[in-house]
C-alpha cells in the first residue's frame, strides 16, 4: 500500500497559488486512488495509452494532464476528456488538437513547451519560434484550443545556478508574452516548471504549476 505521508507533506509545503500535478505514469490505479483519496484531483501521464486506460478506471472528476511528448496521430484518443496538454511544440500539433477538440465540441487547454535546457534530448520551441507561432495568422483560425501558458524543463544537473538561470529565463519570457500577446486563443495564466528534483527552485522563479512523481509515489 502506498504511503501517502510524502504526498501530504509536499502538498502542505506548496504555496496556495501553485497547482500540483501528481505524475502517475507507470503507477497502479490503486496508488493513484490512494492519492486521490487524500484530496488530489490533478494527475499527469506521459503516454496516451496509459492515460486512456486510467481515465476509464478512475473517478471522473480527476483532471488528467498529458505531460509527455504527443504525436499528432494520438490526439484523437485523449481529446474527449483531457484537461491540459503540456508539451505542445508545433503548429501542426495545435491544429490537430483543434480539429479533434472541434469533433468533441470542446475547447482544449494547452501549454507551449519552451526549450530551456542545455541537453539535446528535450523537445520544445525556442523563444523566437514561440513568438512567431503566437504571431502567425494560422493560430487565429483555431477556435477549439486555448493556450493558457508555457512549460519548460531545466537541465538535469546538480548545478542549482544553471537550473535557476534556465527557470528565470522562461519566467521572464512568460511575463513578456503575457503582456504582449493579445489573442482570443491565449489566456496566459500558467507557468509549468519544476519536477521532483527542482520544484522549490522553480517556484522561487515564478512557477505556478509543478509536476511531481517520484517524491510522491517513490522511484519508478
KEDO-119956 format. One line per field, with one value per residue (C-alpha): x, y, z; residue in three letters; residue number from 1; chain. Coordinates in steps of 0.05 Angstrom, whole numbers, plus 5000, padded with zeros to 4 digits. Each point is the difference from the previous one (the first is absolute). Layout:
BEGIN
px <- c(X  ...)
py <- c(Y  ...)
pz <- c(Z  ...)
r <- c(ALA  ...)
k <- c(NUM  ...)
c <- c(A  ...)
END
This chain:
BEGIN
px <- c(5000  5026  5023  4963  5042  5049  4942  4968  5066  5013  4929  5006  5066  4974  4976  4924  5007  5042  4963  5029  4997  5012  5039  4970  5034  5015  4962  4941  4928  5001  5058  4965  4935  5038  5026  4932  4969  5046  4968  5045  4960  5054  5042  5050  5017  5050  4973  4933  4983  5013  4961  4938  4998  5008  4947  4952  5017  5001  4952  4974  5014  5075  5033  5047  5061  5041  5071  5041  5016  4935  4998  4947  4970  4986  4962  4932  5004  5006  4961  4933  5024  5071  5003  5068  5053  5068  5048  4975  5060  4974  4944  4985  4985  4957  4960  4987  4979  4953  4971  4987  4973  4951  4974  4989  4968  5049  5059  5064  5050  5073  5069  5055  5063  5061  5070  5044  5046  5072  4984  4985  4946  4945  4945  4973  5001  5053  4977  5000  4962  4947  4991  4993  4950  4959  5003  4982  4935  4988  4990  4942  4960  5001  4936  5003  5066  5022  5073  5000  5075  5069  5037  5075  5049  5067  5065  5007  5059  5022  5020  4944  5024  4992  4930  4983  5025  4958  4937  5011  5008  4934  4965  5022  4978  4932  4990  5019  4950  4947  5004  5012  4956  4927  4964  4933  5036  5046  4988  5067  4988  5046  5075  5016  5072  5030  5001  5019  5073  4993  4930  5019  5047  4946  4950  5049  5009  4925  4972  4927  4994  5048  5003  5020  5004  5056  4996  4927  4998  5072  5049  4974)
py <- c(5000  5069  5044  5066  5038  5026  5027  5035  5032  5026  5025  5038  5031  5030  5072  5002  5029  4941  4942  4932  4950  4931  4962  4931  4968  4926  5002  4954  5021  4982  5048  5056  4987  5005  5069  5020  4980  5051  5055  5001  5011  5017  4944  4999  4943  4999  4944  5004  4926  5000  5064  4975  4934  5037  5049  4942  4969  5060  5053  5046  5065  4990  5052  4962  5036  4971  5021  4959  5011  4992  4973  5029  4931  4988  5065  4970  4950  5052  5058  4982  5007  5029  5063  5027  4981  5023  4986  5036  5018  5010  5033  4932  4970  5060  4993  4926  5014  5053  4953  4944  5049  5026  4929  4994  5069  5025  5048  4966  5037  4996  5023  5016  4961  5046  4972  5028  4942  4989  4929  4976  4951  5049  5020  5070  5068  5052  5071  5025  4940  5009  5074  4985  4945  5047  5055  4954  5009  4925  5002  5049  4948  4952  5008  4936  5008  5048  5012  5013  5004  4971  4938  4988  4949  5020  4963  4937  5023  5008  5072  5042  5065  4970  4977  5068  5037  4956  5007  5076  5007  4963  5040  5066  4976  4979  5071  5029  4959  5010  5075  5001  4945  5019  4944  4970  4932  5017  5012  4997  4977  4940  4992  4926  4990  4953  4926  4958  5020  5075  5024  5045  5039  5003  5029  5053  5019  5009  4931  4990  4927  4944  4929  4953  4924  4963  5043  4980  4929  4978  4986  4964)
pz <- c(5000  4981  5058  4990  5051  4948  4958  5059  5020  4929  4993  5066  4980  4935  4996  4989  4930  4976  4966  5015  4942  5030  4947  5000  4939  5011  5066  5016  5002  5075  5014  4962  5037  5066  4982  4973  5067  5033  4958  4938  4937  4948  4970  4944  4952  4944  4956  4964  5007  5075  5009  4964  5039  5067  4980  4990  5068  5047  5026  4946  5038  4991  4957  4954  4971  4943  5018  4950  4927  4960  4929  4955  4984  5074  5015  4983  5057  5055  4969  5032  5072  5008  5044  4978  4949  5026  4943  4938  4956  4930  4961  4968  5068  5020  4936  5014  5072  4974  4948  5051  5052  4948  4989  5075  5003  5052  5008  5022  5044  4978  5023  4951  5018  5000  4993  5055  5018  4978  4979  4930  5021  5020  4952  4995  4965  5011  5018  4928  4974  5055  4983  4925  5015  5044  4947  4942  4961  5005  5074  4994  4962  5059  5040  5042  5035  5055  5014  5075  5012  4991  5024  5005  5028  5028  4986  5042  5042  5072  4983  5031  4970  4929  5019  5030  4938  4954  5041  5006  4925  4988  5054  4969  4931  5030  5028  4932  4959  5053  4989  4925  4971  4997  4964  5016  4994  5058  5074  5035  5071  5007  5004  5008  5024  5051  5015  5061  4998  4988  5015  5060  4953  4947  5048  5024  4926  4990  4982  5019  4977  5020  4975  5056  4994  5035  5063  5008  4973  5013  4945  4938)
r <- c(UNK  UNK  UNK  UNK  UNK  UNK  UNK  UNK  UNK  UNK  UNK  UNK  UNK  UNK  UNK  UNK  UNK  UNK  UNK  UNK  UNK  UNK  UNK  UNK  UNK  UNK  UNK  UNK  UNK  UNK  UNK  UNK  UNK  UNK  UNK  UNK  UNK  UNK  UNK  UNK  UNK  UNK  UNK  UNK  UNK  UNK  UNK  UNK  UNK  UNK  UNK  UNK  UNK  UNK  UNK  UNK  UNK  UNK  UNK  UNK  UNK  UNK  UNK  UNK  UNK  UNK  UNK  UNK  UNK  UNK  UNK  UNK  UNK  UNK  UNK  UNK  UNK  UNK  UNK  UNK  UNK  UNK  UNK  UNK  UNK  UNK  UNK  UNK  UNK  UNK  UNK  UNK  UNK  UNK  UNK  UNK  UNK  UNK  UNK  UNK  UNK  UNK  UNK  UNK  UNK  UNK  UNK  UNK  UNK  UNK  UNK  UNK  UNK  UNK  UNK  UNK  UNK  UNK  UNK  UNK  UNK  UNK  UNK  UNK  UNK  UNK  UNK  UNK  UNK  UNK  UNK  UNK  UNK  UNK  UNK  UNK  UNK  UNK  UNK  UNK  UNK  UNK  UNK  UNK  UNK  UNK  UNK  UNK  UNK  UNK  UNK  UNK  UNK  UNK  UNK  UNK  UNK  UNK  UNK  UNK  UNK  UNK  UNK  UNK  UNK  UNK  UNK  UNK  UNK  UNK  UNK  UNK  UNK  UNK  UNK  UNK  UNK  UNK  UNK  UNK  UNK  UNK  UNK  UNK  UNK  UNK  UNK  UNK  UNK  UNK  UNK  UNK  UNK  UNK  UNK  UNK  UNK  UNK  UNK  UNK  UNK  UNK  UNK  UNK  UNK  UNK  UNK  UNK  UNK  UNK  UNK  UNK  UNK  UNK  UNK  UNK  UNK  UNK  UNK  UNK)
k <- c(1  2  3  4  5  6  7  8  9  10  11  12  13  14  15  16  17  18  19  20  21  22  23  24  25  26  27  28  29  30  31  32  33  34  35  36  37  38  39  40  41  42  43  44  45  46  47  48  49  50  51  52  53  54  55  56  57  58  59  60  61  62  63  64  65  66  67  68  69  70  71  72  73  74  75  76  77  78  79  80  81  82  83  84  85  86  87  88  89  90  91  92  93  94  95  96  97  98  99  100  101  102  103  104  105  106  107  108  109  110  111  112  113  114  115  116  117  118  119  120  121  122  123  124  125  126  127  128  129  130  131  132  133  134  135  136  137  138  139  140  141  142  143  144  145  146  147  148  149  150  151  152  153  154  155  156  157  158  159  160  161  162  163  164  165  166  167  168  169  170  171  172  173  174  175  176  177  178  179  180  181  182  183  184  185  186  187  188  189  190  191  192  193  194  195  196  197  198  199  200  201  202  203  204  205  206  207  208  209  210  211  212  213  214  215  216  217  218  219  220)
c <- c(A  A  A  A  A  A  A  A  A  A  A  A  A  A  A  A  A  A  A  A  A  A  A  A  A  A  A  A  A  A  A  A  A  A  A  A  A  A  A  A  A  A  A  A  A  A  A  A  A  A  A  A  A  A  A  A  A  A  A  A  A  A  A  A  A  A  A  A  A  A  A  A  A  A  A  A  A  A  A  A  A  A  A  A  A  A  A  A  A  A  A  A  A  A  A  A  A  A  A  A  A  A  A  A  A  A  A  A  A  A  A  A  A  A  A  A  A  A  A  A  A  A  A  A  A  A  A  A  A  A  A  A  A  A  A  A  A  A  A  A  A  A  A  A  A  A  A  A  A  A  A  A  A  A  A  A  A  A  A  A  A  A  A  A  A  A  A  A  A  A  A  A  A  A  A  A  A  A  A  A  A  A  A  A  A  A  A  A  A  A  A  A  A  A  A  A  A  A  A  A  A  A  A  A  A  A  A  A  A  A  A  A  A  A  A  A  A  A  A  A)
END
